């Protein structure tokens, strides 16, 4: 996860295909999204995953 976050540049997008492998606890996921937003980065889930959250 740290390597993936370090590779995303300002204005970039991180696409996660298996959310449970990226951030298991919900508070951790929210913190990651908060930091990415502050760095002008975007976090996306594939459309088929959005209905399962």
C-alpha positions in Angstrom: 0.0 0.0 0.0 2.8 2.5 0.9 4.5 1.9 -2.5 1.2 2.4 -4.4 0.5 5.7 -2.5 4.1 6.9 -3.1 3.8 6.2 -6.8 0.7 8.4 -7.2 1.6 12.0 -8.2 -0.4 15.1 -7.6 -3.4 15.1 -9.9 -3.1 11.3 -10.3 -5.6 8.5 -9.7 -5.2 5.3 -7.7 -7.6 2.5 -8.8 -8.1 -0.3 -6.3 -9.5 -3.5 -7.5 -9.6 -5.4 -4.2 -10.4 -3.0 -1.4 -10.0 -5.6 1.3 -6.3 -6.0 0.3 -5.7 -2.3 0.3 -7.2 -1.0 3.5 -9.0 -3.5 5.7 -10.3 -1.3 8.5 -12.7 1.4 7.5 -11.0 4.2 9.4 -7.7 3.4 7.6 -9.4 3.7 4.3 -10.9 7.1 5.2 -7.5 8.4 6.3 -5.9 7.3 3.0 -8.6 9.0 1.0 -8.3 12.1 3.2 -4.5 12.3 2.6 -4.9 11.7 -1.2 -7.5 14.4 -1.4 -5.2 16.8 0.3 -2.5 15.9 -2.2 -4.9 16.5 -5.1 -5.0 12.8 -5.9 -8.1 10.8 -6.7 -9.2 7.4 -5.3 -11.5 5.3 -7.5 -13.2 1.9 -7.2 -14.3 0.0 -10.3 -18.1 0.5 -10.9 -18.8 -3.1 -10.0 -17.4 -2.6 -6.5 -19.3 0.5 -5.6 -22.5 -1.5 -5.0 -20.9 -3.8 -2.6 -19.6 -1.2 -0.2 
